[in-house]
């Protein structure tokens, strides 16, 4: 065979190797990736739900970005590609509504929670409630009040109890509710305030008290679908899944109070 024939034959064979698989994939369903920005405290529940949902919907993958709600909101405002925002506190969802990133048809309150006082192992004999903080807590940790919703609720509670001004000089601020949890668990802070769902993860530290419901604004975790999402149908289906009984069961196991479905309240 002449050299030119060999080259042409090789090109044909190479073309077969490259193009045949492409034609063979023509009938496959493309995978849709939903990008979800969520508060750190939702990590365990969402990872559990991810396994269930991706088994039910093999054409969808869930990509999570976990951080404090305020940081996540700023990322969206600065153009980060996000399909859904899921986090505690109303202020950040309101900011996204006001900014035109979502609207009332694509938002809802999904979960409720409680605020709890947690105490390091070494201080559990001395700190049994909020009334013991001034006398026995040398350091107290809460989330950054303007960025971390748990910190916002913590400040509201301590102000309601008349303790904020006395305790503020002792405050150690965390960038997320899980960082607050770690400070107390490690003994680097004597006490802290976190959500009840986070308190369930404690090992050596303990929950000492639950904040009275009237000491802070209602704790609500809201979800908001972004209007700029390139996958509106997949997004709508996943949001509906989060409002169903299967997801509600997982959320309950993780310490949340599902607000959907209505029969599960």
Secondary structure, 3 states (H helix, E strand, C coil): CCHHHHHHHHHHHHHHHHHHHHHHCCCCCCCEEEEEEEEHHHHHHHHHHHHHHHHHCCCEEEEEEEECHHHHHHHHHCCCCCCEEEEECCHHHHHHHHCCCCCHHHEEEEEECCEEEEECHHHCCCCCCHHHHHHHCCCEEEECCCCCHHHHHHHHHHHHCCCHHHHHHHEEEECCHHHHHHHHHCCCCCEEEEEHHHHCCCCCCEEEEECCHHHCCCCEEEEEECCCCCCHHHHHHHHHHHCCHHHHHHHHHCCCEECCCHHHC
